[in-house]
Amino acid sequence: MKKDEPPLDFPDTLEGFEYAFNEKGQLRHIKTGEPFVFNYREDLHRWNQKRYEALGEIITKYVYELLEKDCNLKKISIPVDATESEPKSFIFMSEDALTNPQKLMVLIHGSGVVRAGQWARRLIINEDLDSGTQIPFIKRAMDEGYGVIVLNPNENYIEVEKPKIHVPSSSDSSDEPAEKRERKDKVSKETKKRRDFYEKYRNPQREKEMMQLYIRENGSPEEHAVYVWDHFIAQSAAENVFFVAHSYGGLAFVELNCCNWVSSSEPLDTSVESMLPDCPRVSAELFPGPLLVVDSSL
C-alpha cells in the first residue's frame, strides 16, 4: 500500500464526478466528452477501485430514479409489515402489477453489486443505459400490456458502523500486586501497538468498521425471491406470469417451488434423485427432454 494514497473522499453526485449521461444514454465527461476512465491515478489501483465503486453507488441511485420517473414504477418497501426501526429493502412495481388480469413480467438481476433495474454496472458505465439496465425490457413490457415487478435480490442488509467496544484496563484490578499490574500493562501496550500497526497497514485511511444488519426474510437472493412471490406475485390477478432472469437470478427463480420433469423409466411424477442441488426432479416417464415449470397455484 502506497503511503501517499489520496483520501478516499469522493463526490456523491454525477456532477461532482464531472460526468453525465448524454442523449444516447452514454456516460461522458462533461468537459472532454470522453468515456469514463478507471485509471484516473496511475499506480493507485485501490484508490481507483474505490472511486469506481463510489461512482457505481451514484449510478445505482440514478437508475432507481429512472425506474420511478421514466418507467412510472412505484417503489414498494419490504418487509410489508416492517417496523419503523428495522432494516428494510424495496422492489419496484407498475401500477397494474397486481391487478392486470392477463400477464405479469418479473425481472430478476444476477449477483454482485447490481441492484434493482440493472443487469450490469460495467455495461452502464462503459457502454450505455440500454445495455446495462432493465429499462428497455420494462418499457417494452408495459407497451405490450404487461404488469411489471422488478426484484432487488442483492439488497439483503444495511450497513451500520460497528460500536466501539471498551476493554477495561488491567490496571483496574486494584487487588493485584503493583508489579503484576505493571507487567500486564506493558504486555497490553505492546499488543495494542502491534494491533495498531496491523490496522494501519490493513486500513491505512482508518475507514469506518461496518457491520451488517440483515433484512428480515430477505437476507439472501433466494429468500428475497420467495418473499416477493409469496407477498406479491402469488397475490396478483395475472393469468400468466413471465420471468426474465439473468445469471444468479435464474438460481433465485428456481427457489420458487419449481419442478423439473426428467426422462425416467419410473412412473409419472415419481421423485427422481439428482446429484445436483437444483429444484426437485420427478419422472416424466420416457418424455424425450427435460421440462421446467413453476406451480402457479401457490
Legacy VTK file of the C-alpha trace (Angstrom):
# vtk DataFile Version 3.0
C-alpha trace
ASCII
DATASET POLYDATA
POINTS 298 float
0.000 0.000 0.000
1.412 3.351 -1.025
1.805 5.849 1.795
0.818 8.765 -0.442
-2.620 7.365 -1.315
-5.058 10.299 -1.608
-8.011 10.450 0.783
-10.926 8.178 -0.075
-13.212 11.191 -0.245
-15.307 11.117 -3.409
-18.240 13.193 -4.725
-21.775 11.977 -4.102
-23.262 13.198 -7.388
-22.555 12.622 -11.074
-21.936 16.345 -11.434
-19.329 16.143 -8.684
-17.528 13.457 -10.693
-17.908 15.724 -13.740
-19.825 13.028 -15.623
-23.301 12.899 -17.125
-25.374 10.643 -19.367
-25.851 12.060 -22.846
-28.931 11.722 -25.066
-27.784 8.238 -26.123
-27.571 7.094 -22.508
-23.754 7.046 -22.575
-21.717 8.201 -19.573
-19.417 11.007 -20.688
-17.150 13.589 -19.046
-18.973 16.914 -19.086
-15.865 18.850 -20.179
-13.986 16.491 -22.506
-16.819 14.277 -23.730
-14.608 11.251 -23.089
-15.850 7.926 -21.647
-15.178 7.018 -18.034
-11.505 6.458 -17.171
-10.845 3.855 -14.489
-7.111 4.538 -14.055
-7.597 8.134 -13.001
-4.404 7.939 -10.937
-1.654 5.620 -12.143
-0.219 3.031 -9.747
-3.067 3.559 -7.280
-5.341 0.636 -8.106
-7.040 0.545 -4.711
-7.879 4.242 -4.859
-9.127 3.905 -8.449
-11.289 0.938 -7.435
-12.788 2.873 -4.530
-13.515 5.764 -6.888
-15.204 3.371 -9.313
-17.311 1.914 -6.500
-18.342 5.391 -5.333
-19.461 6.254 -8.862
-21.311 2.933 -9.032
-23.338 3.783 -5.934
-24.376 7.071 -7.525
-25.423 5.255 -10.692
-27.496 2.815 -8.639
-29.483 5.739 -7.218
-29.708 7.276 -10.700
-31.260 4.074 -12.083
-33.735 3.993 -9.191
-34.822 7.496 -10.188
-35.253 6.412 -13.809
-37.433 3.482 -12.735
-39.766 5.883 -10.949
-39.695 8.873 -13.317
-39.182 7.337 -16.778
-40.850 3.966 -16.239
-43.544 5.170 -13.810
-42.878 2.331 -11.378
-43.722 2.519 -7.694
-41.113 1.853 -5.013
-42.521 -0.642 -2.515
-40.868 -1.149 0.883
-40.352 -4.668 2.232
-40.959 -6.465 4.515
-44.525 -5.242 4.146
-45.021 -5.335 7.927
-41.636 -3.842 8.833
-41.410 -1.683 11.908
-40.027 1.822 11.616
-36.701 0.872 13.187
-35.881 -2.425 11.435
-33.792 -2.783 8.232
-35.806 -2.584 5.021
-35.395 -3.219 1.320
-37.664 -2.435 -1.618
-38.859 -3.543 -5.034
-40.473 -1.675 -7.913
-43.884 -2.364 -9.436
-46.069 -0.947 -12.166
-49.447 0.476 -11.184
-51.239 -2.603 -12.520
-48.754 -5.250 -11.359
-51.230 -6.926 -9.020
-54.447 -6.134 -10.902
-53.549 -6.903 -14.536
-55.738 -9.948 -15.293
-53.709 -11.227 -18.217
-49.935 -11.076 -17.863
-47.219 -10.076 -15.438
-43.480 -9.823 -16.133
-40.966 -10.270 -13.295
-37.331 -9.213 -13.738
-34.503 -10.640 -11.611
-30.897 -9.490 -11.983
-27.770 -11.500 -11.146
-25.339 -11.435 -8.245
-22.755 -8.825 -7.271
-23.099 -5.071 -6.927
-26.082 -4.661 -9.249
-29.398 -3.591 -7.783
-32.992 -3.291 -8.987
-33.210 -2.126 -12.584
-29.642 -3.128 -13.521
-28.180 -6.024 -15.476
-24.508 -4.990 -15.289
-22.876 -1.897 -13.764
-19.865 -2.262 -16.049
-22.088 -2.004 -19.129
-23.867 1.068 -17.766
-20.555 2.834 -17.182
-18.665 1.664 -20.271
-21.472 1.213 -22.816
-24.855 2.798 -22.151
-28.037 2.616 -20.106
-29.863 0.462 -22.652
-27.110 -2.167 -22.497
-26.725 -2.288 -18.726
-30.205 -1.659 -17.317
-33.569 -3.406 -17.434
-35.292 -0.265 -18.651
-35.726 -1.382 -22.315
-37.352 -4.618 -21.071
-39.626 -2.705 -18.696
-40.775 -0.168 -21.278
-41.473 -2.792 -23.942
-43.331 -4.981 -21.460
-45.532 -2.080 -20.400
-46.121 -1.086 -24.040
-47.330 -4.623 -24.714
-49.733 -4.657 -21.791
-47.759 -6.430 -19.084
-47.789 -5.587 -15.429
-44.192 -5.391 -14.182
-42.385 -6.273 -10.952
-38.644 -5.558 -10.584
-36.927 -7.563 -7.862
-33.977 -6.360 -5.794
-32.340 -9.647 -4.676
-28.922 -8.224 -3.693
-30.315 -5.701 -1.218
-30.072 -8.124 1.704
-28.764 -5.956 4.556
-27.935 -2.464 5.651
-24.514 -1.444 6.938
-24.001 0.476 10.161
-20.829 1.461 11.940
-19.568 -1.069 14.441
-19.903 0.144 18.022
-16.593 0.646 19.772
-16.043 -1.954 22.461
-14.387 -0.682 25.620
-11.827 -3.110 27.030
-11.154 -2.351 30.691
-7.516 -1.730 31.521
-5.778 -4.399 33.541
-4.796 -1.660 35.982
-8.459 -1.534 37.055
-7.807 -4.668 39.131
-6.682 -2.872 42.239
-6.380 -6.095 44.235
-3.413 -7.280 42.146
0.141 -6.549 43.259
1.632 -3.433 41.656
4.397 -5.411 39.928
1.893 -7.779 38.314
-0.284 -4.867 37.116
2.740 -3.137 35.561
3.715 -6.316 33.761
0.166 -6.733 32.423
0.029 -3.099 31.322
3.316 -3.493 29.445
2.017 -6.581 27.608
-1.271 -4.794 26.851
0.548 -1.782 25.407
2.735 -3.961 23.213
-0.307 -5.875 21.995
-2.109 -2.623 21.186
0.958 -1.343 19.360
1.064 -4.462 17.158
-2.679 -4.276 16.556
-2.498 -0.610 15.610
0.394 -1.337 13.227
-1.613 -4.109 11.533
-4.716 -1.932 11.364
-2.725 0.907 9.809
-1.456 -1.491 7.144
-4.846 -3.082 6.546
-6.851 0.107 6.762
-4.403 2.975 6.085
-7.072 5.651 5.988
-8.866 4.300 9.030
-12.069 3.631 7.155
-15.040 3.014 9.388
-15.538 -0.544 10.565
-19.015 -1.598 9.456
-21.394 -4.369 10.480
-24.279 -5.867 8.509
-27.893 -5.933 9.714
-29.820 -8.396 7.574
-33.305 -7.663 6.296
-35.953 -9.974 7.681
-36.994 -12.711 5.237
-34.840 -11.069 2.564
-31.358 -11.996 3.762
-30.359 -13.703 0.501
-31.396 -13.581 -3.179
-33.290 -16.844 -2.720
-35.147 -15.594 0.363
-35.980 -12.378 -1.458
-37.410 -14.202 -4.474
-39.595 -16.407 -2.272
-40.740 -13.413 -0.227
-41.781 -11.410 -3.278
-43.511 -14.475 -4.704
-45.500 -15.078 -1.516
-46.448 -11.459 -0.838
-46.868 -10.036 -4.333
-46.638 -12.363 -7.347
-48.868 -15.084 -5.883
-51.410 -12.375 -4.959
-51.542 -10.932 -8.465
-54.529 -11.385 -10.764
-52.414 -12.278 -13.802
-53.315 -15.495 -15.588
-49.752 -15.782 -16.943
-46.520 -14.831 -15.172
-43.307 -14.429 -17.181
-39.812 -14.288 -15.657
-36.735 -12.648 -17.141
-33.736 -13.686 -15.028
-30.037 -13.087 -15.591
-27.167 -15.152 -14.192
-27.713 -15.938 -10.488
-31.219 -14.540 -10.813
-32.059 -17.814 -12.537
-30.998 -19.775 -9.438
-33.087 -17.497 -7.235
-36.019 -18.192 -9.555
-35.555 -21.944 -9.088
-36.376 -21.480 -5.377
-39.990 -20.654 -6.318
-41.059 -24.309 -5.918
-40.013 -25.239 -9.446
-40.331 -28.820 -10.608
-38.143 -30.445 -13.269
-39.691 -33.352 -15.181
-36.883 -35.555 -16.490
-36.690 -38.660 -18.636
-37.016 -41.729 -16.448
-38.309 -45.275 -16.510
-40.139 -44.590 -13.246
-43.904 -43.915 -13.253
-45.016 -40.358 -13.994
-44.386 -37.852 -11.178
-42.234 -40.258 -9.156
-39.455 -38.439 -7.317
-36.083 -38.832 -9.060
-32.794 -38.377 -7.211
-30.300 -35.861 -8.528
-26.612 -35.243 -7.892
-27.161 -31.525 -8.468
-28.564 -29.120 -5.826
-31.274 -27.779 -8.110
-35.060 -27.923 -7.919
-36.940 -31.191 -7.230
-36.911 -33.697 -10.096
-39.740 -36.068 -10.932
-40.239 -38.628 -13.633
-41.723 -37.710 -16.988
-41.622 -41.429 -17.825
-39.999 -41.631 -21.251
-40.571 -37.982 -22.118
-37.738 -37.131 -24.547
-36.456 -34.000 -22.835
-36.494 -32.027 -19.562
-39.365 -29.705 -18.809
-39.098 -26.990 -16.131
-42.284 -25.382 -14.849
-43.482 -23.317 -11.923
-46.534 -24.321 -9.925
-48.697 -21.224 -10.413
-51.287 -22.469 -7.952
-49.142 -21.459 -4.954
LINES 1 299
298 0 1 2 3 4 5 6 7 8 9 10 11 12 13 14 15 16 17 18 19 20 21 22 23 24 25 26 27 28 29 30 31 32 33 34 35 36 37 38 39 40 41 42 43 44 45 46 47 48 49 50 51 52 53 54 55 56 57 58 59 60 61 62 63 64 65 66 67 68 69 70 71 72 73 74 75 76 77 78 79 80 81 82 83 84 85 86 87 88 89 90 91 92 93 94 95 96 97 98 99 100 101 102 103 104 105 106 107 108 109 110 111 112 113 114 115 116 117 118 119 120 121 122 123 124 125 126 127 128 129 130 131 132 133 134 135 136 137 138 139 140 141 142 143 144 145 146 147 148 149 150 151 152 153 154 155 156 157 158 159 160 161 162 163 164 165 166 167 168 169 170 171 172 173 174 175 176 177 178 179 180 181 182 183 184 185 186 187 188 189 190 191 192 193 194 195 196 197 198 199 200 201 202 203 204 205 206 207 208 209 210 211 212 213 214 215 216 217 218 219 220 221 222 223 224 225 226 227 228 229 230 231 232 233 234 235 236 237 238 239 240 241 242 243 244 245 246 247 248 249 250 251 252 253 254 255 256 257 258 259 260 261 262 263 264 265 266 267 268 269 270 271 272 273 274 275 276 277 278 279 280 281 282 283 284 285 286 287 288 289 290 291 292 293 294 295 296 297
